[in-house]
Amino acid sequence: MALFDVHAHLTHRRLLPRVDEVLSRARAAGLTTIISNGLNTLDNERVRTLAARSDLVKPAYGLYPVDAVLVEMDAMGEDYHHDEPAVPAEEAVAWVADHVEECFAVGEIGLDHYWVPEALWDRQEQVFRELVAIALEADKPIIVHTRKAERRAFEILVEMGAERVDWHCFGSKVKLARRIAEHGHYLSIPANARKAEAFTRMLEKLPRDRILLETDCPYLAPVRGQCNEPANVAVTAAYAAELWGCSQEEVQGQLSRNFERLFGTPP
């Protein structure tokens, strides 16, 4: 049994300069696996470099749903702040395809109908489908990001036959989350679950064999406004033990089995 974080951003500018300290605290908290998710080609490269020097870090290569159409959004004059230059989706998808065999998972990828204007939804969906197809061809798990587009993303994944899927930080209704879990997908719960009613309800109502842990660090810390770290998955595991009325050892055992079913290896 071990703790794990299936969705972290260790290459974020708030974490990368002190990543060795972050990883040390994660080990001390009992973590044996942290999946660091890439957001675009430059970030995927950073994830790749970090994973190469730490056995604790597993690389997930992806394309954030907004980044998938960022070139087009810039051309339309959309007000979306980004620190790095936009890369055409064709180049980003090709990078993932070229490196997919070496990654632990494909992610994060998905749909975003919050930031992305409706005129670009079809293009965003096209890119999502291309990335899902790459993951399926390589038999890699998929880590999904959605915002205001959960139902459509689920329809696409079911249509394409994607079974090895984790939904990170699910933001829609618990009823839909349960449908997703009953289909066989997994949902990862972030470290702010005690403060967020929706995540508490997911811990209470979803099948326990479909739940995983994540932080989405540096975001969604247990204490609002603090910088989140992978070590904080231990906070969520302890909270799950309270809600489920069982020991932390039982929780870790269940979650470890869930991880192994999805990723094909123990955490």
N, C-alpha and C positions, 0 to 999 in steps of 0.2 A: 504494500500500500504506500502511496506517495501522493503529495499534492502537486498540482500543475496549474498553469495559466494558459488557456487556449487562445487568448487574444490580448496581446500586449503590443505596445509601440515603443520598444526599447531604443529605437533610433530617433525618437522625438528629441528636439533640441533641449527640452527640459531634463531628459534622462541620459542621453548619450555621453555628455561630458563627465558624468560620474557613474557610468554604467557598471564599473567593477564593484563599487559600493552597493549598488542596487542588486546585483547578482549575488553578492556575499550575503546580504540580508535575506534574499530569497532562499538560498541554501539553508541558512540558519532557521528559517521558518518551515523547512521540510520539503521545499519544492525540488523536483528532479527534472522537470520539463517546463520550459517557457516557449510558447510559439509566438515569435515576433512577426507581425503582419506588415507587409509592405503596401504602400499606398500608390506608388508610381514607379517608373523605371529607376530614377535616382534613389528612391527610398529602398527599392528592392536590392539595389547594389549595396547599400549600407547594411541591410539585413543580412545579405550574403556574407559580407566581410565579418560581421559580428558573430554569426553562427560558426564561421570557420575557426574562430579562436576560442569558442566556449562550448563545451559539451552540454551545458545547461540550455542553450538556445537552439531551437529548431526553426528553420526558415519557412515562412509562408510568403509566396510571391503573388502579388495581386495588382489590382487597379481600382482605386477608390471610385465609386460611381460618379462622383462629380468630376474627377480627373478624366474619366472616360470621354467626357464631352467638353473639357475645359477650353480647348482651342476654339471650339464653336461658341462657347459662352463669351470668351474674350472678344471674338469678332462681333458678337451681338451687343457688346458694351454692358454685359451683365456685371453687377457689382458683387463679385465674389473674391475675397482676398486670398491670395496665395503667394508664398514666399519664393517658390521655385518656378522656373519657366514651364509653361504648358507643353506637353509632348503629344504629338498626334497619336490617337488611339491605335492606329495601325502599328506604329513602332512599339508601343507599350505591350500590345498583345503579342507581337512577334518575340519580344524579349521573354515574356512568360513562356511561350511555346519552346523557345530555345533552351530554357533552363528548368523546365518543369520536372524533368527526371531527378534532379538533385534536391527538390524542395520537399518539405514534410507535408504541406498542404497548399492549395491554391486559395489565396485570400489576402486582403479582403476584397470581395467583388460583390456586385449587387445592383440595386436600383435605388435612386433617390428622387422622389417627386416633390421634395421640399425646396431644395436649392435650385434644382434644374428646371428650366422653363418647359412647359408642355410641348413646345415646338421641337424639343430635342429628345423627347421620351423614346421615340422609335429608334433613334440612333443609339441612345444609351442601352436600350434593350438588345439591339444588335450586338453591341460590344459584350454585354453580359452573356449572351448566348455563345459567342465565340470563346469566351473564357471558360464557361461551363463545359463546352465541347472539348477543350484542351484538357481539363481536369479528368473528364470521363475517359478520354483516350488513354491517358497516362495512369488511370486508376488511382487518382489522388483525392483525398477528402477536400471538401469545399467549405470555406468559412465565409458566411454571407453577411453583408451589411445592407440593411434596407431602412428607408425613412419615408413614411407615407406611401409605401408601395409594396407592403408585405404580401398582400393577397396576390398581386400580379407576379411577384417573384416566385411565390409558391407554385402558382399555375405553370410557370415556365419550367421550374425544376422538376415538377411531376411529369410534365409533357416530355422533357428530355431524358427522363429516367434516372435522375440524380438521386441516389439513396444515401451516400455518405456525406451528410451535410450537417454543419453546425450553424445555427442562427445566433449571431453575436448581438447581445444587448437588444433583444427584441422589444420593439416599442409600440406594437399594436395591441389589440384586445387579447385577453387571456384565453377567450374562447377559440380564437384562431390559433394561438400558440398550442393549445391542446390538440387541435386538428393536425397541426404540423408534427407534434410529438407522436400522435397516434399513427401517423403515416410512416414513422420510423426515423424522422430527423431528430437532431439534438438541439437543445437551446442552452446557451451558456449564460450564467447569472453573474452580474458584476458585483463588486465589493461594496456598493452602496445599497445593497438589498434591504438592510434593516431600515434605512431612511426612505426607501421608495416602495410605496404600497403595491405597485404593479409587480415588482420583482418578488416581494414577499408572497403575493398570491400565486405567482408562478411556482415558487418553492413548495407552496402548500398543495397546489392543485395539479401540477403536471406529474406524469408518471416518473417515479424516481429514477428509473433506468434510462431516462432521456435527458438528464440534467448534467451539465458540466460547469466548471468554474472559469471565470475570466476576470480581468481587471479593466481592460481598455486603457491601461495606464499610458500617460499620466492623468487621464480623466477619471471621473466617477469614483473618487476616493470615499472611504467610509465616513470621513469628516469632510463636509462640504468646504471647498476652497483649498484643501491640501493637495499636494502632488501625490498621486497614487503610485503604487509600486506592486510588482507581482507578489511580494510577501503577504499582501492583504487578502489573497484568496483564503488564507487561514481564517480570517474574520468571517467570510461567507460560510465556510465549512462549519464553524462553530455555531453560526446562526441556524444553519440547516439542522444541526443536531438538536437544537432547542425546539424547532418547529416540528421535527419528525419524532421527537421523544425517544431518541436513541443516543448511543455513545458516538463520540467523534471518530472512533475507530470504525464503527459500522458505516458512518457517512463516508469516510475515506475509502473504505472497501467498495462501497457501491459506486462512488464516483470514479475510482480507478478502473473498475470493470467497464463502466460506460466509456471511458477514454479508450480502453483497449479495443472495444468493439468498433469504435469509429475509426481510430487511427491505425489499428492493426498491430499495435505494440503497447506494452505497459508504459505508464508514464514514468 
